[in-house]
């Protein structure tokens, strides 16, 4: 991700704009009846784009908006034509509300998600799912036991380049994969993205993590989505410029996957450039995402020489929030992130932070 982007352009580049969603065929399919949803928490940096997306869908009504900050609730309620409330039972007890979009501070997720599951509300919850693996497992258990639909904001799964790589791995086009690399870095700390409205995201007590966990969870999801379970990890996570006291700003992890491959994960808010965002290397193939272009080499695929950008890519998928709303509205086979997957990413990230603190390898399997 290009760190020269402004904060607004970063959110756009994350695939969270209405224009990106509108470009996907069927993203705004009409329904006979509108899906009624509530916005539970408005703290996350992606909330403005979610508001735009919800407003753009003719098949959605946002009925309620809650936030512990009354002014924030009122502001977002006005934007979606909803009622602001200071009482969550207005949402939990409303039979018209089928689903909730949880965009609160991460340390509020546990109480909100458990209450939402008890009330039988389908849930989109922003990443990461929880502060700890234990909390995340509790949420996963509650959502799974209630049989609810769930997804989270791992938008990188909708990228045609990532979809293509996953497809080629499944077809064996890389041979035995020996190593993978993922990087997700920008200049947020250098440019003060989290100085004002989003300051809580640079407070690990509220966010659970600093820069490494905030951005790293996206590319960790892609690595695990491609490679499967993680066996063990170690990491180096650190402060660089110290803009946000007590908050890490950069890190790199080394991963041993259960299938034997080795991975690395880089993430942070102090990068002036991040040209190579993904690499997959095997005994019979290689892929690199360089400056948002895919270079692919495989002896099993005609023309895949790795010398020019590969253009034969699948279509971009709808964004996670669109997938979620479509699923709640009855559309089948949406590629939702499961709540168990979301909890597993928290578990691995927690292990990476432990490894960095204690200068050791941490086993997960």
N, C-alpha and C positions, 0 to 999 in steps of 0.2 A: 504494500500500500504506500502510495507516494506521500511522504510526510510534508511536502510543500502544500498539500491541500489545506484549505481552511477547515475549521471545525465543521461548518455546514457541508462542505464538499466531501468531507470524510464520511459523514452520515449518508450522503447520497451514494458515495462509492461503495458503501456497505450493502447496497441493494435494497435500501429501505425507503425508496421514493415511490410515489404513485406512478410516475412515468415508467419506472422499471417494471412495476407490476402490470401496468396497462399493456405493456408490450408483449405480455405472455397470453397466448390465446386461451380464452375461457376463464381468465382470472376473475372476471366480473360477471360470471354467468348469473342470470336472473333466477330467483326462486319464487315459488308461489306465495310463500309467506316469508316475511322478513325474520332473520335471526336476531334475537334480542340479546345484547351483550352489555356488560358493565366493565368500566375501566377501574381497576383496583390498584391505586398507586400511580403517581405521575412523575416519579423521580428520575427515571432512567433517561439517558441522553437520547435514546431512540423514540421517546414518547411523542415528540412533535411529528415525526414521520408516521408513526402508527395512527395518530389522530387524522392526518391527511388521508391515509389509506382507508381508515374506517369511514371517513366522510365520503370517499369516492365510490363506495360500494352501495348500489341502490338496494341491495338485498339485506342490509344491516341497519339495525337501529341501536344506537347506544343510549340506554335508558338512564343509567346511573354513573356517576363518577365519585370515587372516594379517594381521599388522601388525608394523612394525618395533618398536613399543612392545608388549612381551610382555603387560603388564597390560591394555592396551586390547584386544588380541586375545583374551585369556582372558575378559574381561568380556563381549564381544560373542558369543563362541562359546557361553558359558553361556546367553545369552539366546535363541539360535537352535538350541540342542541340537547344536552342531557340535563338531568337534575343532579346537583352536587349534594352529597350527604356526608354528615359526620358520623353516621351510625351504620356500621357494616351490616347490621341485621336487615336494613332496607334492601340490601342486595341478596343476602343469603336466603331471606324469606320470600323473595319475589318469584313466583312460579313462572313468570314470563321470561326471566333471565336464564338463558340456557348455558351461557359461557361467560367467563371472565378473562380479562387480559391483565396480568399482574406485572406492573412496571414499577413497583416500589423499590426502596433500598433493599439490598439482599438480606440484611439481617431481619427484615420483616417477613420474608418469604415463608418461613416455617409456620408461623401462626396463621397467615393468610391462606396458604395452600391447604393446611389441615382443615381450617374452617370451610373453605370452598369445597373440599372433597366431602366433608360431612354433609354439606348442603346439596351435593349432587351436581355441582357446576363443572362443566368441561373447562379445561384450563390451558391457556397459553401463559407461560411464566418466562420472563426474560432470564437470560443466562447470567451467572451460573445459577443452578437450581437452589443451592443452599450455601451457607457459610462453611459447614463441615460435611464430611461424608456421612456421619451419623444422622444429621438433620436431613440430608438429601435422601437417605434410605427410608427414613420415616415418611417423608413426603411421597416417595415412590410407592411405598406399601399402601398408603392411604388412597392414592389415585388408582392404583391397580386393583385394590380391593373393591373400590366403588365402581369399577368398570367404566371409567371416564376417559374421554379423549384428551390427549395432552400433546403439546409440542413446545419447543423453545426456539430462541432466535439464532439458530446456527444456519445463517443464510448462505454460508459458503457452499453448502451442499447443492444449491440451485445453480451453481456456476457450470456452464457446459464443459469447461476444461476439466473440472474435477469429476463430473459425471463420465466423461470420456475415459479418464484414467481408471476410474473404478470399473468401468465396463471392460477395459483391456486387461486389467488384473484378473477379473473373473474368467476371461477367455484364455488366460495363460500366456499372454503376449509378452510378458516380461521375464518368463522363465522363473527361476528362483530369485525372489527379491532379497537382496542383501542389505540395502540401506535406503532410508527415506529421510528427507529433510523438510521441515515446515517452518516458515517465518511469517510473523505478522507484527510489523513495527511501524510506528509513526512518530511524529514530533510533538505529541500532545503536551508533554511536560515542558518542552522547550518553548512552546507557543502559548502556554497558559490555558489550554482548553478547559481545565477543571478548576479554574480559579474562582468561578462565581456559581452559576446555577447548578453545576454538576460537581461541586466540591466534594460531596459525599463519596463519589467514586474513587477519590484519592485518599479515603479514610478507611483503612483495612478493618476497623471495628464495625463499620457499616457495610462495606463492600465484601469483606471476607478475604480479599486479596488486593494487591497493588497492580501495577502495570503488567507484570508478567502474567498474572492470572487473568486479568481483565481481557487482554488481547490474546494471550496464549490459549485460552480455552477454545477459541474459534479454530485455530489450526490444530490443536490437540484433537478436537472432534474429527477433523478431516483425516488426520493420521490414523486414529482408531477406527474410523469408518472404512478406511482403505485396508488397514492391516490387522484389525482385530484386537484382542485383549493384550494388555500390558503386563509383563511379568515383573519388571523392576525398573527403578529410575534413580538417577542422581541429578543434581542441578547446582548451578551457581546463579543466585538471584541477588541483585544489589541496588543500592542507591547510586546515582551518577551525579546529578546536579543538586539534589536535595530541595527541590521546589516545594514538595509536600511532606512535611515532617512525619516520620514513621511509615512512609510509603515507599515501597520498592519501585524502581523505574525501568529496570532492564533485567533480562535473565536468559539463560540457555540451559536446556535440559538434555540429558542423554537417556535414551529409552531402549530397554530390551523388550521386544515384543515376544509373546508366547510362541509365535511361529518361527522364532530364531532371527528375525531381521533386527537390525539396529537402526534407531531413529534419533534425530535431533530436533529440538523445538526451540526456536528463538522468538522472543516477544518483548516489546517495551515501548515506552513513550519518548525515547530520546534519540531516535534514528532520523537522520536527514535524508535517507533513501532506503528502500527495501526492494531491490530489483528482482531477486530470486525468491519467490514465495513458496514454491513447492518443487521437490525433486524426488523421483522414484527411480531406483537403479536396480536392475536385475541381471541375471546371467545371459538373458536373450533380448533385453529391451531397456530403454531409458526414456524418461520424460522429465522435462524441466519447464516450469512456468517462469518466464523471464520477461519483465516489463509487460505483464498481462498478456503475453503471447505463449502458446504451448509449442514446445519443440519435442517431437516424438520420434524415437528410433526403435524399430523392431524388425528382425529378419522375417517375422511372420506376417507383416502387413506391407503390401505393395506401396512403394513411394514413401515409406516412413524412414527417411534417411537422417532425420534430426538436423538437417542443415537449413531448413526454412520453416516458418511458422505453419503448424498443422491446422488446417481449416475445416476438416471433415468432422464437425462436432455435433452432438445432439442439441436439441432445443433447450433453452433456458427454462427451468422450472419456475412455477409461481413461488413467491416469497413465503417463508414459513407462516406468517400471520394469515396470508390468503389461503394457504393450504388448510390451516386450522379452521377458518371460517367455512370453507367449502366442505370440510369433513363434518362439522357441526350441522351444516345445512343438508347433509345427507349424501354428499358426493363420496363415492367409494374409492378405496385404494389410494388415498393420499399418502405421500411418503413422509409421514410425520416422524419426528425424532421421538423415540419412546422415552418414557420417564425413567426407565432403567438405564438407558444410554446416558441421559442427562446426569443421573446420579453417579454413574461410573466415571464420567469426566471429572466430577468434583473429587472423587476418591483419588484418582491419579494426580490431579493438581495438588491436592493436599499432601500426597506423598512427595511430590517434587519440592514443595516448600519445606517439608520436614528434612528431606535430604540436604537441601541447601543450608538449613540451620545447623545440622549436625555433621555435615561433611561426610556423608556416607551414602551407600546404596540402600534403597528401601524396597523391600519385596512387596508385591501386591497379589501374587498368585500363591 
